Amino acid sequence: MVLGALLPPQADNVEAARIVAASGRCGATERLIVRPDDLLEGNSSDYVASELLLNGIFDAKETHIAAVGAFIGDALTDEKMWEAWRGKAPMVVDARFA
């Protein structure tokens, strides 16, 4: 509550998570929510994905759009990866922050 009042993006994140969680599963539709940090343009496509936050409130990690695309592409084409991340909301950041 306090973070939501002090940091408006945090309130948005909490509300978005609440809506997604409340929506449940829609028939045969499955989901994977990708949470990049400080999203940037560029060609860096090496990434790290984690169920845990990889940053602090004032410690943003860079995530290039190409890295998000690479993660999504890998999750959609690699069955083992999809099984590992299905229904989860991993944080994705550039690999150099691992």
For each residue, the residues with C-beta under 8 A, 3 or more apart:
1: 4 5
2: 5 6
3: 6 7 10 11 57
4: 1 7 8 10 11 14
5: 1 2 11
6: 2 3 10
7: 3 4 10 11 57
8: 4 11 12
9: 12 13
10: 3 4 6 7 13 14
11: 3 4 5 7 8 14 15
12: 8 9 15 16
13: 9 10 16 17
14: 4 10 11 17 18
15: 11 12 18 19
16: 12 13 19 20
17: 13 14 20 21 89
18: 14 15 21 22
19: 15 16 22 23
20: 16 17 23 31 33 89
21: 17 18 24
22: 18 19
23: 19 20 26
24: 21
25: 29 30
26: 23 29
27:
28:
29: 25 26
30: 25 86 87
31: 20 86 87
32: 72 75 82 85 86 87 88 89 90
33: 20 88 89 90
34: 68 71 72 89 90 92
35: 89 90 91 92
36: 39 63 67 68 91 92 93
37: 54 55 60 61 62 63 91 92 93
38: 60 61 62 63
39: 36 63 64 65 68
40: 62 63 64 65
41: 64 65
42: 64 65 66
43: 64 66
44: 62 64 66 67 94 96
45: 64 66 67 69 70
46: 67 70 94 95 96
47: 63 67 68 70 71 92 93 94 95
48: 54 92 93 94 95 97 98
49: 71 85 90 91 92
50: 53 54 90 91 93
51: 88 89 90 91
52: 91
53: 50 56 91
54: 37 48 50 61 91 93 97
55: 37 59 60 61 91 93
56: 53 59
57: 3 7
58:
59: 55 56
60: 37 38 55
61: 37 38 54 55 93 94 97
62: 37 38 40 44 93 94 97
63: 36 37 38 39 40 47 67 68 92 93 94
64: 39 40 41 42 43 44 45 67 68 94
65: 39 40 41 42 68 69
66: 42 43 44 45 69 70
67: 36 44 45 46 47 63 64 70 71 92 93 94 95
68: 34 36 39 47 63 64 65 71 72 92
69: 45 65 66 72 73
70: 45 46 47 66 67 73 74
71: 34 47 49 67 68 74 75 90 92
72: 32 34 68 69 75 76
73: 69 70 76 77
74: 70 71 77 78 81
75: 32 71 72 78 81 82 85
76: 72 73 82
77: 73 74
78: 74 75 81 82
79: 82 83
80: 83 84
81: 74 75 78 84 85
82: 32 75 76 78 79 85 86
83: 79 80 86
84: 80 81
85: 32 49 75 81 82 88 90
86: 30 31 32 82 83
87: 30 31 32
88: 32 33 51 85
89: 17 20 32 33 34 35 51
90: 32 33 34 35 49 50 51 71 85
91: 35 36 37 49 50 51 52 53 54 55
92: 34 35 36 37 47 48 49 63 67 68 71
93: 36 37 47 48 50 54 55 61 62 63 67 97 98
94: 44 46 47 48 61 62 63 64 67 97
95: 46 47 48 67 98
96: 44 46
97: 48 54 61 62 93 94
98: 48 93 95
